[in-house]
């Protein structure tokens, strides 16, 4: 983040210096002042995740507006009054702030419209779309695919006892466990609350069992290292083609997961 801000500041300084040096030639590069605004807005939107109301676009907008207006003032101080300078800074600052705000929202929606804000995994609609595509592929190839439906045991107790910050950390750890335990071709999603899903293309029942065991082993090790009294319940289903709807597949995998959860009680 600090490197990005440093680069943005350097951009503003360079543009201001060039603009000042070229004023006498009547060559205008004023439009380049938009570049650091766009860069800052997009970078902040990607890093902020939930914090969509960041003040950075507003702050940087007025910094750029001041640099632009002051460079004009230095070229011809006798022609620009302090009132005109202040008005230029204000109007340009407002314009740049609005530009930064709009760009920040656009980048945020582009990046996180299909992702879960907290874990950076796919969200439910995005994952279901991938499942539907896999069903079509499986229908043609007659190769199986497997689904894992995962729930965190005793997550509510962890959240209530140690706080939401620890709860969020646990969700991120589960996301990391599923990512490390899966192949790169697998699609992983947080589909709601403390529930996750994994789509494993071209994966039969035997391979699915190996995948579940690997994930469980990683979970046991990770939760023990963190000192958390939680575990994973994993339901699964292996299927070929489009004989069942997405809703039916998820319901069956969900039911299998609850059977596993009940067996632990």
C-alpha positions in Angstrom: 0.0 0.0 0.0 2.8 2.4 0.9 4.6 1.7 -2.4 1.4 2.5 -4.3 1.0 5.8 -2.5 4.7 6.6 -3.1 4.3 6.0 -6.8 1.1 8.1 -6.9 2.9 11.0 -5.2 5.8 10.7 -7.6 3.3 10.8 -10.5 1.7 14.0 -9.2 5.1 15.7 -8.7 6.3 14.7 -12.2 3.0 15.8 -13.9 3.1 19.1 -12.0 6.7 19.7 -13.0 6.0 18.9 -16.6 2.9 21.0 -16.6 4.8 24.0 -15.2 7.7 23.6 -17.6 5.4 23.4 -20.7 3.0 26.2 -19.9 5.0 28.7 -22.0 4.8 26.4 -25.1 1.0 26.3 -24.8 1.1 22.5 -24.8 -1.4 21.2 -22.3 -1.0 18.0 -20.3 -3.6 18.8 -17.7 -5.6 15.7 -18.5 -2.7 13.6 -17.1 -3.8 14.7 -13.6 -6.6 12.1 -13.9 -4.1 9.3 -13.9 -3.1 9.3 -10.2 -6.7 9.7 -9.3 -7.7 6.6 -11.3 -4.7 4.7 -10.0 -5.4 5.5 -6.3 -9.1 4.8 -6.6 -8.6 1.4 -8.2 -5.8 0.4 -5.8 -7.8 1.4 -2.7 -11.0 -0.3 -3.9 -9.1 -3.6 -4.3 -7.4 -3.3 -0.9 -10.3 -1.9 1.1 -12.7 -4.8 0.3 -15.6 -3.8 2.6 -14.5 -0.2 3.2 -16.1 1.2 0.2 -16.5 4.6 1.8 -12.8 5.4 1.9 -11.8 9.0 2.1 -8.7 8.5 -0.1 -10.4 9.6 -3.4 -11.5 12.8 -1.8 -8.2 13.6 -0.2 -6.1 12.8 -3.3 -8.6 14.8 -5.5 -7.9 18.0 -3.6 -4.1 17.3 -3.4 -4.0 16.9 -7.2 -6.3 20.0 -7.6 -3.9 22.1 -5.5 -0.8 20.9 -7.4 -2.5 21.7 -10.7 -3.8 25.1 -9.6 -0.6 26.1 -7.8 1.6 25.3 -10.9 -0.6 27.7 -12.9 -0.2 30.3 -10.2 3.6 30.0 -10.3 3.6 30.6 -14.1 1.7 33.9 -13.9 1.2 35.0 -10.2 0.2 38.5 -11.3 -2.7 37.2 -13.4 -4.2 34.9 -10.8 -5.6 36.3 -7.5 -5.7 34.2 -4.3 -9.5 34.1 -4.7 -9.2 32.6 -8.1 -6.6 30.1 -6.9 -8.8 29.0 -4.1 -11.8 28.6 -6.4 -9.7 26.6 -8.9 -8.6 24.3 -6.1 -12.1 23.9 -4.9 -13.8 23.2 -8.2 -11.1 20.9 -9.5 -10.9 19.1 -6.1 -14.6 18.4 -6.2 -14.4 17.1 -9.8 -11.4 14.9 -9.0 -13.1 13.6 -5.8 -16.2 12.6 -7.8 -14.1 11.0 -10.5 -12.1 9.0 -7.8 -15.3 7.9 -6.1 -16.9 6.7 -9.3 -13.7 4.8 -10.4 -13.4 3.3 -6.9 -16.9 1.9 -7.1 -16.5 0.6 -10.6 -13.3 -1.2 -9.7 -14.8 -2.5 -6.5 -17.8 -4.0 -8.3 -15.6 -5.4 -11.1 -13.3 -7.1 -8.6 -15.7 -8.2 -5.9 -19.0 -8.6 -7.8 -18.2 -12.3 -8.1 -16.2 -12.7 -4.9 -16.8 -13.0 -1.2 -15.5 -9.8 0.5 -13.9 -11.5 3.5 -12.2 -14.6 2.1 -11.6 -13.5 -1.5 -13.2 -16.8 -2.6 -15.9 -17.0 -5.3 -19.4 -16.1 -4.0 -22.4 -18.3 -4.3 -23.7 -17.0 -7.7 -20.3 -17.2 -9.3 -19.7 -20.8 -8.0 -23.1 -22.0 -9.1 -22.4 -20.6 -12.6 -19.2 -22.7 -12.6 -21.1 -25.8 -11.5 -23.6 -25.4 -14.3 -20.7 -25.2 -16.8 -19.2 -28.3 -15.3 -22.5 -30.1 -15.6 -22.6 -29.3 -19.3 -19.0 -30.5 -19.8 -19.7 -33.7 -17.8 -22.8 -34.4 -19.9 -20.7 -34.3 -23.0 -17.6 -36.2 -21.7 -19.4 -38.5 -19.3 -16.7 -37.8 -16.8 -17.7 -37.5 -13.1 -17.5 -34.4 -11.0 -17.7 -34.1 -7.2 -19.1 -31.5 -4.8 -18.0 -30.9 -1.2 -20.3 -29.0 1.2 -18.4 -27.8 4.3 -19.6 -26.4 7.6 -17.6 -25.3 10.5 -18.5 -27.1 13.7 -18.9 -25.0 16.8 -18.2 -21.8 14.8 -20.9 -19.8 16.6 -19.4 -20.7 20.0 -16.0 -19.5 18.8 -17.5 -16.3 17.4 -19.4 -15.6 20.6 -16.6 -16.5 22.9 -13.6 -14.9 21.2 -15.2 -12.2 19.1 -15.9 -11.5 15.5 -12.3 -10.8 14.7 -11.3 -14.3 15.6 -14.4 -15.6 13.8 -13.3 -13.8 10.6 -9.8 -15.2 11.0 -11.2 -18.7 11.3 -13.2 -18.2 8.1 -10.1 -17.0 6.3 -8.2 -20.0 7.6 -10.8 -22.4 6.3 -10.6 -20.6 2.9 -6.8 -21.2 3.0 -7.2 -24.8 4.0 -9.6 -25.5 1.1 -7.3 -23.8 -1.3 -4.2 -25.6 -0.1 -6.0 -28.9 -0.1 -7.5 -28.6 -3.5 -6.2 -28.8 -7.1 -5.9 -25.6 -9.0 -8.8 -26.7 -11.3 -11.2 -26.9 -8.3 -13.6 -24.1 -7.7 -13.9 -23.0 -4.1 -16.6 -20.7 -2.7 -18.0 -19.3 0.5 -21.7 -19.8 0.0 -23.0 -18.2 3.2 -22.1 -17.8 6.9 -19.7 -20.5 7.9 -20.5 -22.8 4.9 -18.2 -23.4 2.0 -18.4 -25.5 -1.2 -15.8 -27.1 -3.5 -16.4 -28.2 -7.0 -13.9 -30.8 -8.2 -14.1 -31.4 -12.0 -13.3 -34.8 -13.4 -13.2 -36.3 -9.9 -14.7 -39.6 -9.0 -15.8 -40.9 -5.7 -12.4 -42.4 -4.7 -10.5 -39.2 -5.6 -13.2 -37.2 -3.7 -12.6 -39.3 -0.6 -8.9 -38.5 -0.8 -9.6 -34.8 -1.2 -11.9 -34.8 1.8 -9.2 -36.6 3.9 -6.5 -34.1 2.9 -8.7 -31.2 3.8 -9.7 -32.7 7.1 -6.0 -33.4 8.0 -5.1 -29.8 7.2 -8.0 -28.5 9.2 -7.1 -30.6 12.3 -3.5 -29.4 12.1 -4.4 -25.7 11.5 -7.1 -25.5 14.2 -4.9 -27.1 16.7 -2.1 -24.7 16.0 -4.5 -21.8 16.4 -6.0 -23.2 19.6 -9.6 -23.2 18.3 -12.1 -25.8 19.4 -13.6 -26.1 15.9 -13.6 -28.7 13.1 -15.1 -29.3 9.7 -18.1 -31.4 8.7 -17.9 -32.3 5.0 -20.7 -33.7 2.9 -20.0 -34.8 -0.7 -21.7 -36.1 -3.8 -20.2 -37.4 -7.0 -22.3 -37.2 -10.2 -22.2 -37.3 -14.0 -24.0 -35.0 -16.3 -27.2 -33.0 -15.8 -29.6 -35.6 -14.5 -30.0 -33.5 -11.3 -30.5 -29.8 -11.0 -28.0 -27.6 -9.2 -30.5 -27.2 -6.3 -30.9 -31.0 -6.0 -27.1 -31.5 -6.0 -26.6 -28.9 -3.3 -29.4 -30.2 -1.2 -28.0 -33.8 -1.3 -24.5 -32.6 -0.5 -25.9 -30.4 2.3 -27.9 -33.4 3.7 -24.8 -35.6 3.7 -22.9 -32.9 5.5 -25.5 -32.7 8.3 -25.4 -36.5 8.6 -21.6 -36.2 9.2 -22.2 -33.4 11.7 -24.8 -35.4 13.7 -22.5 -38.4 13.8 -20.1 -36.3 15.8 -22.6 -35.4 18.5 
